[in-house]
Amino acid sequence: MDQQTVSTGALPDILAYASAQDMLFGTAKHPVTCGNAVVIGGGAVLPEVKPTLPPMLLNEDTLEDARAIYRETTTQILQKAVALAQPALVLEFEQLYEMTLNPEWGALITGDIRALMDQFHQEQGLKAALRVTVADIREQERPPKMRTGAPLQQMLRAFDLCAAAGADILAIESTGGKEVSDAALLEGDVDGLAFALGVLAPRDMAFLWDHIVEIARRHNVVPGGDTACGFGNTAMQLAHQAMLPKVLAAVVRLMTAPRSLVAVLRGASGPLKDCGYENPIIKAITGVPISMEGKSSACAHSSPLGNIAAATCDLWSNESVQHVRLLGGFAPEVFAEVLIYDCRLMNKALDNAAGPLFRDLLVQSDRYLDPQAVVMAPEVHYAAAQRIVDAGPDPYAQTVAMAQLALETLHAAVDADRLRLSRVEQRWLRRLDQAVAALPAEAGDLQARLSPQYAALYLPAEYGL
């Protein structure tokens, strides 16, 4: 290893599952119990409902209005769960930037939601757990200060206050390395992506998650996990808008797994967060439960992964839905109903020993319609997990291995005439072949040859470099 490599924690010697066929929705090797006796990954898929505010200004003058909206939407969701005989669910309170910038605001809303969940548990017997996701506000400064400065301290205080106020699960969508990744995505530059995901992001994850785990353990709550939303989902949405190739988004999708794995290696126990489409790879390695999103998150964004994403989920999420009125009620309660019925079907398949068949149908319905779906199949996730373990502890080596596997998988699908690519996508696939083959073995050599444009985008000392 060179000086760019950071210790991110010990990898397991063997994968948590004997084969891809052993991985199934609703079941995790290491279930998590939290909240009002909610078991996640213990044999049933549970809905994870994530409401958010309607378009509005959030400041001191409107804070009480925001609190009232969260109380109203939480009540509606819990009432819907009771009405539909849903025995347990998870709510996610994903903080807006202003709520993390003002940690006391997020803690007040956390306490409001907690009180309602406890009330419904006592009066209706409804089991519920609360995930609080703190916003990564460090990227407001450019170049961002990842280890120093006020934004980091505000984030950590937000975690601390929300854990004390009633959060059961702590999570974040951290952005370490995104300042380089964003630029590299727009250029289609594999060198920049490999450096962002294989060097900068894992270093930041190790630093940040040591703090989050310490806070969680001090408050006796669950350190859930992180996601590569700012990397993989950014690529997915840009590809959806035809701003970059779908094959590049597919390669990036697998490349995100090593950086997200770091959270678990540093002590996170799951459930991993919904918008981490890399989560099944981490589940294969560690056995932690995972949340996923797909067709029922269309309220937040479109995706080519609507069914296949559910194949190994333990929580099924709507991603994020605003508190706006629809014909069927307010949107969060409507999507709570959608999720409940989705989960009811998956759980009935499990009850009737049809889980593997239903999983395979979910996979087959999406798999060859988009390059990003091709790399989302459980057997690909399992192969990715094995290659990460085989690559050893260096996250850069793991990231390169993911890029190589993604290209192999795409070529196999094309050669078998299962995946049809446009001429533009074919040219990009060949270009990616050359770029990945040219990646150096050592991260230090990669940094030395990076385009000078990246030097102004990040602060090496903020990554321990």
FENUR-V337495 format. One record per run of one state. SS is the DSSP state (a for helix, b for strand, c for the rest). FROM is the first residue (numbers start at 1). LEN is the number of residues. If there is no record, write none. Layout:
BEGIN
ss->SS from->FROM len->LEN
ss->SS from->FROM len->LEN
END
This chain:
BEGIN
ss->c from->1 len->19
ss->a from->20 len->3
ss->c from->23 len->1
ss->b from->24 len->1
ss->c from->25 len->2
ss->b from->27 len->8
ss->c from->35 len->3
ss->b from->38 len->5
ss->c from->43 len->3
ss->b from->46 len->4
ss->c from->50 len->1
ss->b from->51 len->2
ss->c from->53 len->10
ss->a from->63 len->21
ss->c from->84 len->4
ss->b from->88 len->7
ss->c from->95 len->2
ss->a from->97 len->5
ss->c from->102 len->1
ss->a from->103 len->22
ss->c from->125 len->2
ss->b from->127 len->8
ss->c from->135 len->3
ss->a from->138 len->3
ss->c from->141 len->9
ss->a from->150 len->16
ss->c from->166 len->3
ss->b from->169 len->4
ss->c from->173 len->5
ss->a from->178 len->10
ss->c from->188 len->2
ss->a from->190 len->30
ss->c from->220 len->2
ss->b from->222 len->5
ss->c from->227 len->2
ss->a from->229 len->12
ss->c from->241 len->5
ss->a from->246 len->10
ss->c from->256 len->1
ss->a from->257 len->9
ss->c from->266 len->6
ss->b from->272 len->1
ss->c from->273 len->6
ss->a from->279 len->8
ss->c from->287 len->1
ss->b from->288 len->1
ss->c from->289 len->1
ss->b from->290 len->4
ss->c from->294 len->1
ss->a from->295 len->3
ss->c from->298 len->10
ss->a from->308 len->3
ss->c from->311 len->4
ss->b from->315 len->3
ss->c from->318 len->3
ss->b from->321 len->2
ss->c from->323 len->2
ss->b from->325 len->2
ss->c from->327 len->2
ss->b from->329 len->2
ss->a from->331 len->21
ss->c from->352 len->3
ss->a from->355 len->12
ss->c from->367 len->4
ss->a from->371 len->4
ss->c from->375 len->3
ss->a from->378 len->14
ss->c from->392 len->3
ss->a from->395 len->21
ss->c from->416 len->7
ss->a from->423 len->15
ss->c from->438 len->5
ss->a from->443 len->7
ss->c from->450 len->2
ss->a from->452 len->5
ss->c from->457 len->3
ss->a from->460 len->4
ss->c from->464 len->2
END
